Amino acid sequence: MGELADELMDRVARIVPVLPVSLVCEVLLGDVERAWTELELKAAVQARLVELEAAGAAVYIPHENRGYAVEVGLRMLVLRHIVTSSDGVYSANGDDLSLVRYYANAIAHWATPGRAAETAAETAAADASGAA
């Protein structure tokens, strides 16, 4: 029974599209203390897109424009105050890192083994500190 459940979850995970907000959040989680220019974020997200597509992920690119996809992801996160923006520099809002993790976790099944372990450890640490 467990094998069937695993197979179903794997199939569902492979057809759920990777969305811009999750992509931006995953990149931001790579260094939550870092301040990013839009160009730096676009480059990092583009590199991640290449990895995801090579792995077979269904990636949603609005208007088939990769740069626009990053802009959309950033805009949504800034509007929700999950990402702060000042003079063209973006960073994860330290008060909302749990939300950054939440959105990034939507694509955690596509993470490389090292990245998946880091994400799991960060989530566990955040959960532990929140429970304290």
trRosetta pair geometry for C-beta under 8 A, 3 or more apart (Angstrom, degrees):
i j d omega theta_ij theta_ji phi_ij phi_ji
1 4 5.8 -55 -156 33 36 112
1 5 6.5 34 150 -17 68 106
2 5 5.6 -55 -148 38 35 112
2 6 6.2 36 154 -20 67 105
3 6 5.6 -53 -147 37 31 112
3 7 6.3 33 153 -20 65 106
4 7 5.7 -54 -148 36 30 112
4 8 6.3 30 154 -18 65 106
5 8 5.8 -55 -147 37 30 110
5 9 6.3 28 156 -17 65 108
6 9 5.9 -57 -146 39 29 109
6 10 6.2 31 155 -21 64 108
7 10 5.7 -55 -148 35 29 112
7 11 6.4 27 155 -17 64 106
8 11 5.8 -56 -149 37 31 109
8 12 6.3 29 155 -17 66 106
9 12 5.7 -53 -145 37 32 111
9 13 6.2 35 155 -22 65 107
10 13 5.7 -54 -147 35 29 113
10 14 6.5 26 156 -20 63 108
11 14 5.9 -58 -149 34 30 110
11 15 6.8 12 159 -8 64 108
12 15 6.4 -72 -153 41 30 98
12 16 6.4 31 156 -27 69 107
13 16 6.1 -52 -143 27 30 110
13 109 4.5 -49 -167 93 142 164
14 56 6.9 -13 -150 121 107 110
14 57 7.6 -129 -145 -114 59 50
14 58 7.3 94 161 -6 55 101
15 58 6.2 31 -151 4 36 145
16 58 7.3 167 87 59 24 117
16 106 7.8 -120 134 176 131 91
17 57 8.0 100 -148 164 47 85
17 58 4.5 -83 -102 113 70 101
17 59 6.4 117 -165 -131 88 13
17 60 4.2 68 154 -33 140 103
18 22 6.1 -122 -164 79 70 127
18 23 6.2 79 158 -61 106 99
18 52 5.7 -29 -2 -179 169 153
18 57 5.1 31 -20 158 127 129
18 58 6.8 160 5 86 77 53
18 59 4.6 -27 57 -110 109 70
18 60 6.7 -168 75 16 51 74
18 106 8.0 140 -129 115 58 99
18 107 5.1 56 -123 -106 96 132
18 110 6.8 -25 -84 4 127 161
19 22 5.1 88 62 12 78 104
19 23 7.1 -144 98 -8 39 91
19 60 5.4 -2 -102 50 61 122
19 73 7.6 147 138 -96 74 102
19 106 7.2 -19 33 114 103 145
20 23 5.5 -58 -146 35 33 114
20 24 6.3 29 161 -16 69 105
20 60 7.3 -88 -25 89 77 92
20 62 7.0 -40 -31 -2 135 108
20 69 4.5 -160 -95 178 117 79
20 70 6.6 -159 -154 -85 109 25
20 72 4.9 70 87 84 167 102
20 73 3.3 -138 147 -58 96 102
20 76 7.6 119 96 20 109 129
21 24 6.1 -56 -149 37 29 107
21 25 6.3 27 155 -16 64 110
21 72 8.0 -82 -52 120 73 83
21 73 4.7 -179 -79 -138 39 83
21 76 5.3 -62 -88 82 114 137
21 77 6.3 150 -137 -54 89 96
21 103 5.2 -90 136 -164 99 136
22 25 5.7 -57 -145 40 31 111
22 26 6.2 35 156 -24 66 105
22 73 7.9 -99 29 -130 38 124
22 103 5.1 -149 -97 163 60 81
22 104 6.1 136 -160 -106 70 31
22 106 4.4 -97 -106 67 136 116
22 107 4.7 119 151 -10 132 114
23 26 5.9 -54 -149 31 28 111
23 27 6.7 24 155 -14 62 105
23 45 5.2 76 147 -145 115 104
23 48 6.1 159 -156 96 95 133
23 49 6.9 19 -140 -69 142 85
23 52 8.0 -83 -106 -18 107 155
23 69 7.4 24 52 143 149 113
23 70 7.6 -92 102 -98 123 70
23 73 6.0 -89 62 -97 93 163
23 107 7.1 34 -73 11 56 162
24 27 5.9 -58 -154 37 33 110
24 28 6.3 32 151 -19 67 108
24 41 6.6 24 -134 -176 91 121
24 45 6.2 -19 -86 -90 61 130
24 70 6.4 124 -82 -145 106 68
24 73 3.8 160 -16 138 130 131
24 74 5.9 -176 -130 -65 157 63
24 77 6.2 -128 103 -17 139 146
24 83 7.6 -49 142 -57 126 152
25 28 5.5 -54 -144 38 34 112
25 29 6.3 38 156 -24 66 104
25 73 7.9 -128 -19 -179 73 118
25 77 7.2 171 -68 -96 88 138
25 82 7.9 -30 -97 140 107 133
25 92 8.0 86 -136 -104 67 114
25 100 4.8 179 -150 -163 101 68
25 101 7.6 -155 167 -58 120 14
25 103 4.0 127 -7 91 166 112
25 104 4.1 -134 119 -57 105 84
26 29 5.8 -53 -151 31 30 113
26 30 7.4 47 147 -34 58 92
26 48 6.6 146 97 -160 125 160
26 104 4.3 137 -79 -136 63 98
26 107 6.1 -58 -57 69 140 120
26 111 7.8 -159 -147 -89 126 97
27 30 5.7 -38 -168 6 40 119
27 36 8.0 61 131 -89 114 166
27 41 6.4 122 113 -146 147 75
27 44 4.6 116 -148 123 130 123
27 45 5.5 -76 -39 -73 151 73
27 48 6.2 -125 -72 -19 100 148
28 31 7.7 -99 -172 61 37 55
28 32 6.5 59 153 -105 79 61
28 34 8.0 -155 -146 63 59 99
28 36 7.5 -109 -102 -3 78 141
28 41 8.0 5 -67 -122 82 109
28 83 7.0 -118 -99 -101 157 111
28 91 7.6 131 -145 -161 109 41
28 92 4.6 124 167 -58 127 111
28 100 5.7 -95 95 -158 127 130
28 104 7.7 -131 57 -67 88 126
29 32 6.2 3 -130 -65 40 93
29 92 7.5 80 -72 -66 50 156
29 100 6.0 162 -69 141 92 112
29 101 6.6 102 -103 -91 132 64
29 104 5.0 7 -15 -77 144 170
29 119 6.8 46 142 -105 148 88
29 122 7.0 151 -169 94 113 170
30 34 7.9 -20 90 22 82 137
30 44 7.5 -142 35 -172 151 138
31 34 3.9 47 115 -11 116 123
32 91 8.0 87 178 -176 50 89
32 92 4.9 -60 -148 52 80 139
32 94 7.4 105 156 -101 112 71
32 97 6.1 25 -147 -118 146 120
32 100 7.3 133 -115 95 108 159
33 91 7.8 -16 174 -156 22 124
34 91 6.6 -170 97 -118 45 97
35 89 4.7 18 170 171 112 118
35 90 7.1 148 -163 70 63 32
35 91 4.7 -52 -104 -61 64 117
36 40 4.7 -138 -160 85 85 119
36 41 4.6 91 145 -55 136 94
36 44 7.6 -73 -139 13 138 138
36 89 6.8 147 71 -162 34 66
36 90 5.0 -34 67 66 90 88
36 91 6.7 144 13 -79 78 60
37 40 4.6 97 51 4 78 102
37 41 7.1 -147 90 -2 42 85
37 88 6.2 14 -140 141 81 96
37 89 6.0 -45 -88 -104 57 67
37 90 7.6 115 -129 17 10 85
38 41 5.7 -56 -149 39 33 111
38 42 6.2 36 153 -22 67 106
38 70 7.4 128 -170 127 82 122
38 71 7.6 32 -159 -92 123 76
38 74 7.1 -27 -121 -66 93 174
38 88 6.3 -77 -10 -169 103 85
38 90 6.9 85 -75 -8 62 121
39 42 5.6 -52 -146 35 30 113
39 43 6.4 31 155 -19 63 105
40 43 5.8 -55 -150 35 30 110
40 44 6.3 25 155 -15 65 108
41 44 5.8 -58 -145 40 31 108
41 45 6.0 27 158 -16 68 109
41 70 5.9 148 122 -172 100 127
41 74 6.8 88 121 -75 158 125
41 90 6.3 -1 -44 57 145 134
42 45 5.9 -57 -142 41 27 107
42 46 6.1 31 156 -23 64 108
42 66 7.8 106 -164 130 93 91
42 67 5.8 13 -142 -125 132 74
42 70 4.7 -173 -102 54 73 171
43 46 5.7 -54 -146 34 27 113
43 47 6.5 29 155 -20 62 104
44 47 5.8 -52 -151 33 31 111
44 48 6.5 28 151 -16 63 106
45 48 5.6 -56 -149 39 35 111
45 49 6.2 43 150 -27 67 102
45 66 7.8 170 112 175 105 95
45 69 7.5 -163 142 101 138 104
45 70 4.9 156 56 -96 157 112
45 73 7.5 165 -121 47 154 152
46 49 5.5 -48 -148 30 33 116
46 50 6.8 38 152 -22 62 99
46 66 5.9 72 -105 157 92 136
46 70 7.8 -49 -46 -49 79 132
47 50 5.9 -50 -157 28 33 113
47 51 6.9 32 147 -15 63 104
48 51 5.5 -53 -154 36 39 113
48 52 6.2 37 151 -19 70 106
49 52 5.7 -56 -144 38 32 110
49 53 6.1 28 159 -16 67 108
49 59 6.1 98 -145 -156 89 164
49 61 8.0 61 -143 -81 138 114
49 66 6.4 -138 40 -138 175 120
50 53 6.1 -57 -145 39 26 107
50 54 6.3 27 155 -20 62 110
51 54 5.8 -60 -150 37 27 111
51 55 6.4 21 154 -15 64 110
51 112 7.6 -62 180 -49 139 108
52 55 5.7 -61 -150 39 31 109
52 57 4.0 -49 174 41 92 140
52 59 5.7 102 111 -69 128 123
52 107 7.6 -29 -114 -173 132 132
52 110 5.6 29 -122 169 91 145
53 56 7.7 70 -177 -59 31 13
53 57 6.3 -81 -78 54 34 85
53 59 5.9 -61 -74 1 87 134
55 110 6.1 136 94 -154 150 95
57 107 7.6 39 -143 -149 146 110
57 110 5.2 20 -80 -114 134 143
60 69 7.8 158 109 -128 64 121
61 64 5.5 67 105 -120 112 34
61 65 6.7 171 161 45 102 31
61 66 5.8 -39 -142 -83 127 58
61 68 7.9 94 177 70 80 94
61 69 4.9 -69 -139 -64 68 137
62 65 6.9 -39 92 47 65 84
62 68 5.9 -107 84 117 96 111
62 69 5.6 151 29 -93 82 72
62 72 5.5 64 30 -24 145 163
63 68 5.4 -18 59 88 121 158
65 68 3.7 50 97 16 116 119
65 69 6.6 176 92 -22 60 79
66 69 5.4 -46 -151 24 35 118
66 70 7.1 33 154 -15 63 97
67 70 6.0 -53 -160 32 36 108
67 71 6.5 36 145 -17 66 107
68 71 5.3 -54 -148 38 38 116
68 72 6.2 42 152 -23 69 102
69 72 5.8 -52 -148 34 30 112
69 73 6.5 30 153 -17 63 106
70 73 5.7 -54 -148 38 33 112
70 74 6.2 31 155 -17 66 108
71 74 5.8 -57 -146 40 28 110
71 75 6.1 31 156 -24 65 108
72 75 5.7 -53 -144 34 28 113
72 76 6.5 26 159 -17 63 105
73 76 6.1 -59 -152 35 27 108
73 77 6.4 19 155 -12 64 112
74 77 5.8 -65 -148 42 31 108
74 78 6.0 28 158 -18 70 109
74 83 6.5 -89 -149 83 67 156
74 85 7.7 87 172 -78 108 127
74 90 6.3 -75 -142 -108 117 160
75 78 5.9 -56 -143 38 27 108
75 79 6.2 29 158 -20 64 108
76 79 5.8 -54 -146 36 28 112
76 80 6.4 15 157 -7 62 112
77 80 5.9 -63 -146 45 30 104
77 82 4.5 -88 -161 70 80 107
77 83 3.9 48 130 5 115 115
77 103 7.9 -111 -95 27 108 172
78 81 7.4 33 -177 -79 35 31
78 82 7.7 -90 -64 50 21 69
78 83 5.2 -57 -73 77 62 96
78 84 7.5 97 -124 -127 79 14
78 85 5.0 2 -123 -15 128 125
78 90 7.5 -86 -76 -123 108 110
80 99 7.6 -142 132 154 129 153
81 84 7.5 24 -158 -81 62 69
81 93 6.0 40 155 -49 69 165
81 96 6.8 138 115 -26 77 153
82 92 7.3 -35 154 -148 71 70
82 93 5.7 -141 -173 25 25 116
82 96 4.7 -123 -128 121 64 145
82 99 5.0 -108 -122 102 119 130
82 100 6.1 155 174 -66 109 78
82 103 7.7 73 164 -5 160 140
83 90 5.4 8 170 -169 119 104
83 91 6.9 165 -159 82 76 27
83 92 6.0 -52 -107 -105 71 41
83 93 6.2 -138 -93 -19 15 88
83 100 7.9 102 -67 -92 81 109
84 90 7.0 159 81 -149 49 53
84 91 5.6 -14 56 61 95 80
84 92 7.8 34 13 120 82 9
84 93 5.2 113 -33 -80 93 84
85 88 7.5 17 -172 -93 93 12
85 89 7.2 154 -152 74 53 42
85 90 5.3 -16 -98 -97 76 77
86 89 5.7 -28 70 59 71 92
92 96 7.3 -138 176 78 82 84
92 97 6.1 68 149 -99 128 76
92 100 5.0 5 -142 -78 126 158
93 96 4.3 36 84 30 110 106
93 97 7.6 -144 88 -49 58 59
93 100 7.9 172 47 -42 70 117
94 97 6.2 -9 -154 -37 38 107
96 99 4.5 -27 175 31 95 118
96 100 6.4 106 120 -23 80 89
97 100 5.2 -48 -148 34 44 116
97 101 6.3 46 152 -19 70 101
97 126 6.7 -142 109 -116 112 137
98 101 5.7 -51 -150 38 33 113
98 102 6.3 42 147 -28 63 103
98 126 5.9 164 -92 165 84 138
98 130 7.3 59 -84 -71 137 143
99 102 5.2 -44 -144 30 37 119
99 103 6.5 31 159 -13 66 101
100 103 6.3 -58 -152 39 29 104
100 104 6.2 24 152 -14 64 112
101 104 5.6 -60 -142 43 31 110
101 105 6.0 39 157 -30 67 106
101 119 7.4 148 -145 -160 91 86
101 122 6.5 -159 -108 117 126 113
101 123 5.6 151 -178 -93 139 86
101 126 6.5 -158 -13 29 165 164
102 105 5.8 -54 -151 27 24 114
102 106 7.7 39 148 -33 55 91
103 106 5.9 -35 -169 3 41 116
104 107 6.8 -75 -173 46 46 88
104 108 6.7 74 133 -65 73 87
104 119 6.7 -145 124 -131 120 124
105 108 4.6 -15 -145 -25 52 125
105 119 7.0 154 -93 171 74 127
105 123 7.1 72 -82 -86 126 140
107 110 5.0 -36 174 32 86 116
107 111 7.4 118 124 -46 74 78
108 111 5.2 -22 -163 -13 52 121
108 116 6.3 104 178 -123 86 81
108 119 5.4 -162 -128 120 112 157
108 120 8.0 112 -171 -59 136 76
111 115 4.1 -137 -170 98 104 106
111 116 3.9 147 95 -66 124 77
111 119 6.0 -121 -91 5 169 139
112 115 4.6 81 51 14 80 108
112 116 6.8 -148 85 -12 34 89
113 116 5.7 -55 -142 34 28 112
113 117 6.5 28 159 -19 63 104
114 117 5.9 -55 -151 34 30 110
114 118 6.5 29 152 -17 64 106
115 118 5.7 -53 -149 36 34 112
115 119 6.3 34 153 -19 66 106
116 119 5.8 -55 -147 37 31 111
116 120 6.3 30 155 -18 65 107
117 120 5.8 -55 -146 38 30 111
117 121 6.2 29 155 -18 65 108
118 121 5.8 -58 -147 38 29 110
118 122 6.2 29 155 -19 65 107
119 122 5.8 -54 -145 37 29 111
119 123 6.3 28 156 -18 64 108
120 123 5.8 -56 -147 37 29 110
120 124 6.3 28 155 -18 64 108
121 124 5.8 -55 -146 38 30 111
121 125 6.2 30 156 -19 65 108
122 125 5.8 -56 -146 38 29 110
122 126 6.2 28 155 -18 64 108
123 126 5.7 -55 -146 38 29 110
123 127 6.2 30 154 -19 64 107
124 127 5.7 -54 -146 37 30 111
124 128 6.3 30 154 -20 64 107
125 128 5.7 -55 -147 36 30 111
125 129 6.3 24 157 -14 65 107
126 129 6.0 -56 -144 39 30 105
126 130 6.2 30 155 -20 64 110
127 130 5.7 -58 -147 38 28 112
127 131 6.3 26 156 -20 64 109
128 131 5.9 -58 -148 35 29 109
128 132 6.7 36 152 -32 62 103
129 132 5.7 -46 -150 20 36 117
